[in-house]
């Protein structure tokens, strides 16, 4: 199952373009909300994260590993 999340910061902004792209990407379920990025309490994002906790952990680990590898590679060029 593919999940998507769309967010805009202000009520006068539209989610339409994000929704079209998520649908085109084949998302089965799309959660959306209008909430500031500075807010910690984003109900729909938290709902999404609750649905996929093990996937999120795996993705966070992968991102950290990729960042570390990229950092290590960049150090070679700085020497």
TORDREN-710489 format. One line per field, with one value per residue: residue number from 0; z, x, y of N, C-alpha, C in turn. Coordinates in Angstrom, 1 decimal, decimal comma. Atoms other than C-alpha are relative to their C-alpha. Example, Ala and Ser with C-alpha at 12.3 -4.5 7.8 and 13.67 -1.06 7.14 Angstrom:
i	[0/1]
nc3	[0,0/0,0]
nc1	[0,9/-0,9]
nc2	[-1,2/-1,1]
cac3	[7,8/7,1]
cac1	[12,3/13,7]
cac2	[-4,5/-1,1]
cc3	[0,0/0,8]
cc1	[0,9/-0,8]
cc2	[1,2/1,1]
% end
This chain:
i	[0/1/2/3/4/5/6/7/8/9/10/11/12/13/14/15/16/17/18/19/20/21/22/23/24/25/26/27/28/29/30/31/32/33/34/35/36/37/38/39/40/41/42/43/44/45/46/47/48/49/50/51/52/53/54/55/56/57/58/59/60/61/62/63/64/65/66/67/68/69/70/71/72/73/74/75/76/77/78]
nc3	[0,0/0,1/-0,7/0,4/-1,0/0,6/-1,0/0,3/-1,3/-0,2/0,5/1,4/0,9/0,5/0,0/1,3/0,8/-0,8/0,1/1,4/0,1/-0,8/0,7/1,1/-0,6/-0,4/-1,4/-0,3/-1,0/-0,1/-1,1/0,3/-1,0/0,1/-1,3/0,1/-0,1/-1,3/-1,0/-0,3/0,0/1,3/-0,3/1,1/0,1/-1,1/0,3/1,0/-0,6/-0,8/0,9/0,6/-0,9/0,3/1,2/-0,3/-0,6/1,1/0,9/-0,8/0,0/1,3/0,2/-0,8/0,6/1,2/-0,3/-0,5/1,1/0,8/-0,8/0,0/1,4/0,2/-0,7/0,9/0,9/-0,8/-0,5]
nc1	[0,8/-0,8/0,6/-0,4/0,3/-0,1/0,2/-0,2/-0,1/1,0/1,4/0,3/-0,9/0,7/-0,7/0,3/-1,2/-0,6/0,9/-0,1/-1,3/0,0/0,9/-0,8/-1,0/0,7/0,3/1,3/0,6/-0,6/0,5/-0,3/0,4/-0,4/-0,6/-1,4/-1,2/-0,7/0,8/-0,4/1,2/0,6/0,9/0,0/-1,3/-0,1/0,9/-0,7/-1,1/0,5/0,3/-1,2/-1,1/-1,2/-0,5/-0,6/-1,3/-0,9/-0,4/-0,8/-1,3/-0,6/-0,4/-1,2/-1,2/-0,4/-0,7/-1,3/-0,8/-0,3/-0,9/-1,3/-0,5/-0,3/-1,2/-1,1/-0,3/-0,5/-1,3]
nc2	[-1,2/-1,3/-1,1/-1,4/-1,1/-1,3/-1,1/-1,4/-0,7/-1,0/0,4/-0,5/0,8/1,1/1,3/0,7/0,5/1,1/1,1/0,6/0,7/1,2/0,9/0,5/0,9/1,3/0,1/0,6/-0,8/-1,3/-0,8/-1,4/-1,0/-1,4/-0,3/-0,6/1,0/-0,3/0,7/1,4/0,8/0,1/1,2/0,9/0,5/0,9/1,2/0,8/0,6/1,1/1,1/0,6/-0,2/0,8/-0,6/-1,3/0,3/0,5/-1,1/-0,9/0,6/0,0/-1,4/-0,3/0,7/-0,7/-1,2/0,3/0,4/-1,2/-0,9/0,6/-0,2/-1,4/-0,2/0,4/-1,1/-1,1/0,3]
cac3	[0,0/-0,9/1,4/0,5/2,6/1,3/3,3/2,8/5,4/4,8/4,3/1,0/-0,5/-2,6/-2,2/-5,8/-7,4/-4,5/-4,7/-8,5/-8,1/-5,3/-7,2/-10,3/-8,1/-7,3/-3,7/-2,4/0,6/0,8/4,0/3,7/5,9/6,1/8,9/9,5/9,0/12,3/14,2/15,9/16,1/12,6/13,1/9,6/9,5/12,9/11,7/8,7/10,9/13,2/10,2/9,2/12,3/11,2/7,7/9,1/11,3/8,3/6,2/9,0/9,3/5,6/5,4/8,2/6,5/3,2/4,8/6,6/3,4/1,5/4,3/4,3/0,5/0,6/3,2/0,6/-1,6/1,2/2,1]
cac1	[0,0/1,3/0,6/0,8/0,8/0,0/0,2/-0,1/0,6/-2,2/-6,0/-5,9/-3,3/-4,5/-3,6/-4,6/-1,1/0,2/-2,9/-2,5/1,2/0,5/-2,4/-0,1/2,5/-0,1/-0,8/-3,7/-4,3/-3,6/-3,8/-3,9/-4,1/-3,7/-1,3/1,9/5,2/6,3/3,5/4,5/0,9/0,0/-3,0/-2,9/0,9/0,7/-2,1/0,1/3,1/1,0/0,0/3,6/5,8/8,2/8,5/9,3/12,0/13,5/13,4/14,9/17,7/18,3/18,4/20,9/23,1/22,9/23,8/26,7/28,0/27,6/29,4/32,2/32,5/32,6/35,4/37,6/37,4/38,1/41,4]
cac2	[0,0/3,5/6,4/10,1/13,3/16,7/19,9/23,6/26,2/28,6/28,2/30,2/27,8/24,9/21,2/20,4/20,1/18,0/15,8/15,3/14,3/11,9/10,3/10,1/8,4/5,7/6,5/4,4/6,6/10,3/12,3/16,1/19,1/22,8/23,5/25,5/23,6/25,2/23,4/20,2/18,9/17,9/15,5/14,0/13,6/11,9/9,6/8,6/8,0/5,8/3,7/3,0/3,0/0,2/1,7/5,1/3,6/1,8/5,0/7,1/4,6/4,5/8,3/8,5/5,9/7,7/11,0/9,4/7,8/11,1/13,0/10,4/10,7/14,5/14,3/12,6/15,7/18,1/16,5]
cc3	[0,0/0,7/-0,5/1,1/-0,7/1,0/-0,6/1,3/0,3/-0,6/-1,4/-1,0/-0,4/0,1/-1,3/-0,7/0,8/-0,2/-1,4/-0,1/0,8/-0,6/-1,2/0,4/0,5/1,4/0,2/1,0/0,1/1,1/-0,3/1,1/-0,3/1,4/-0,2/0,2/1,4/1,1/0,2/-0,1/-1,3/0,1/-1,2/-0,2/1,1/-0,2/-1,0/0,7/0,9/-0,8/-0,4/0,9/-0,4/-1,3/0,2/0,7/-1,0/-0,8/0,7/0,0/-1,3/-0,4/0,7/-0,6/-1,2/0,3/0,5/-1,2/-0,9/0,7/-0,1/-1,4/-0,2/0,8/-0,9/-0,9/0,7/0,5/-0,9]
cc1	[0,9/-0,8/0,6/-0,4/0,2/-0,3/0,3/0,0/-1,2/-1,4/-0,2/0,9/-0,8/0,9/-0,1/1,2/0,6/-0,8/0,2/1,3/-0,1/-0,9/0,8/1,1/-0,6/-0,3/-1,4/-0,7/0,8/-0,6/0,5/-0,5/0,6/0,5/1,4/1,0/0,6/-0,8/0,5/-1,2/-0,7/-0,8/0,2/1,4/0,2/-0,8/0,8/1,2/-0,4/-0,3/1,2/1,2/1,3/0,6/0,7/1,4/1,0/0,5/0,9/1,4/0,7/0,4/1,2/1,2/0,4/0,7/1,4/1,0/0,3/1,0/1,4/0,6/0,5/1,3/1,2/0,5/0,5/1,4/1,1]
cc2	[1,2/1,1/1,3/1,0/1,3/1,0/1,3/0,7/0,9/-0,4/0,5/-0,7/-1,3/-1,3/-0,7/-0,6/-1,1/-1,3/-0,7/-0,8/-1,2/-1,1/-0,6/-1,0/-1,3/-0,2/-0,5/0,8/1,3/0,8/1,4/0,9/1,4/0,4/0,5/-1,1/0,2/-0,7/-1,4/-1,0/0,0/-1,3/-1,0/-0,7/-1,1/-1,3/-0,9/-0,7/-1,2/-1,2/-0,8/0,1/-0,8/0,5/1,3/-0,2/-0,4/1,2/0,9/-0,6/0,1/1,4/0,4/-0,6/0,7/1,3/-0,2/-0,3/1,3/0,9/-0,6/0,2/1,4/0,3/-0,3/1,2/1,3/-0,1/0,6]
% end
